[in-house]
Amino acid sequence: MSWIVVLDNEAVQAVQNPAHPKHRQMVSLAQVVASRKRRAVSVEVAVPTAVRVEAGWDRTSPAWVFPNRLRITDVPLDTARASTAAAIRHRIGVSVADAHLGAVIQSTSAGQQITVVTSDPGDIRLVAGDRDMTVVAI
Amino acid sequence: MWYSLVVETPAVIERISELLDRDGLQTSNTSMRIPTALRDAAALAVGELGVAASTTALTTAALRATLEAVVMQAVLDAHYEHHPKARPDLGDLAVAAAELDGHPLAAEPERLRRAAAEIVEKHPDASPDDVLLWAEARALSAA
């Protein structure tokens, strides 16, 4: 079974900034992911591209070199996810970034394990619909 | 030699990372000698348990995961060198493992930190999963 760990805006900020109060927590999570990969666990850390925009994560900027190197993949706002995100935003009124995050959660396959790292577990549960997932609060 | 390692390792890690980012459409035939028993075990796991679409897919996924782990660990080690306060201790890692797994003890981080402090005295190389097991056993025996 594959496993995806999705980051929200605050989680991204915390990874990037060593002075952020949650930086050590995020590094701990990255360290555990690295250890699981070493045991050949199929785990991927991902960021919705709209979250990346909200966080100001420019992959060409030297300020983001540490998150860039942590093998955190982009999940694009493609046609299908844009429609899902639009429906989520219309229904709940969350930000575009959170709506994209909800679309990513809802687009995962049933057999895929999903963990979301977020500073706002309440909003994430709203945008996730009825998708079963693990929420890590930072 | 030491100088060469220090200078060249980040470039090698960067290059491995770039290669891992490329799509997998271009493939190459390769001849690898692997233990026969391992090959047979992989074939059984694919054929009878359906763990992957093929033994090639199984091997590729395992190799990718291992290489990604190497890259991530090198990046994290360099980060710890520059930011020592960011280096997690065993308690931090046990809490993180519990959080990622959705383990019930994630709600009791202090219990996990105590368990980490206990276990690391006798087993300095204990893993976060060892701590979780230990804390779970302690919680059961206390119930």
HADDOCK unambig.tbl for C-alpha pairs under 7 A between the chains (distance, minus, plus):
assign (segid A and resid 23 and name CA) (segid B and resid 86 and name CA) 6.97 0.50 0.50
assign (segid A and resid 24 and name CA) (segid B and resid 86 and name CA) 4.95 0.50 0.50
assign (segid A and resid 24 and name CA) (segid B and resid 87 and name CA) 6.99 0.50 0.50
assign (segid A and resid 24 and name CA) (segid B and resid 88 and name CA) 6.48 0.50 0.50
assign (segid A and resid 27 and name CA) (segid B and resid 86 and name CA) 6.95 0.50 0.50
assign (segid A and resid 28 and name CA) (segid B and resid 88 and name CA) 5.67 0.50 0.50
assign (segid A and resid 28 and name CA) (segid B and resid 92 and name CA) 6.26 0.50 0.50
assign (segid A and resid 28 and name CA) (segid B and resid 93 and name CA) 5.44 0.50 0.50
assign (segid A and resid 28 and name CA) (segid B and resid 96 and name CA) 5.91 0.50 0.50
assign (segid A and resid 29 and name CA) (segid B and resid 96 and name CA) 5.19 0.50 0.50
assign (segid A and resid 32 and name CA) (segid B and resid 93 and name CA) 6.55 0.50 0.50
assign (segid A and resid 32 and name CA) (segid B and resid 96 and name CA) 6.86 0.50 0.50
assign (segid A and resid 32 and name CA) (segid B and resid 97 and name CA) 6.10 0.50 0.50
assign (segid A and resid 34 and name CA) (segid B and resid 69 and name CA) 4.81 0.50 0.50
assign (segid A and resid 34 and name CA) (segid B and resid 72 and name CA) 5.96 0.50 0.50
assign (segid A and resid 34 and name CA) (segid B and resid 73 and name CA) 6.40 0.50 0.50
assign (segid A and resid 35 and name CA) (segid B and resid 69 and name CA) 6.81 0.50 0.50
assign (segid A and resid 37 and name CA) (segid B and resid 65 and name CA) 4.96 0.50 0.50
assign (segid A and resid 37 and name CA) (segid B and resid 66 and name CA) 5.96 0.50 0.50
assign (segid A and resid 37 and name CA) (segid B and resid 68 and name CA) 6.98 0.50 0.50
assign (segid A and resid 37 and name CA) (segid B and resid 69 and name CA) 5.27 0.50 0.50
assign (segid A and resid 38 and name CA) (segid B and resid 65 and name CA) 6.42 0.50 0.50
assign (segid A and resid 38 and name CA) (segid B and resid 66 and name CA) 4.92 0.50 0.50
assign (segid A and resid 38 and name CA) (segid B and resid 69 and name CA) 5.17 0.50 0.50
assign (segid A and resid 40 and name CA) (segid B and resid 62 and name CA) 5.07 0.50 0.50
assign (segid A and resid 40 and name CA) (segid B and resid 65 and name CA) 5.28 0.50 0.50
assign (segid A and resid 40 and name CA) (segid B and resid 66 and name CA) 6.15 0.50 0.50
assign (segid A and resid 41 and name CA) (segid B and resid 65 and name CA) 6.98 0.50 0.50
assign (segid A and resid 42 and name CA) (segid B and resid 65 and name CA) 6.71 0.50 0.50
assign (segid A and resid 69 and name CA) (segid B and resid 75 and name CA) 6.64 0.50 0.50
assign (segid A and resid 70 and name CA) (segid B and resid 72 and name CA) 5.47 0.50 0.50
assign (segid A and resid 70 and name CA) (segid B and resid 75 and name CA) 6.89 0.50 0.50
assign (segid A and resid 115 and name CA) (segid B and resid 100 and name CA) 6.49 0.50 0.50
assign (segid A and resid 134 and name CA) (segid B and resid 102 and name CA) 5.54 0.50 0.50
assign (segid A and resid 136 and name CA) (segid B and resid 99 and name CA) 5.75 0.50 0.50
assign (segid A and resid 136 and name CA) (segid B and resid 100 and name CA) 6.73 0.50 0.50
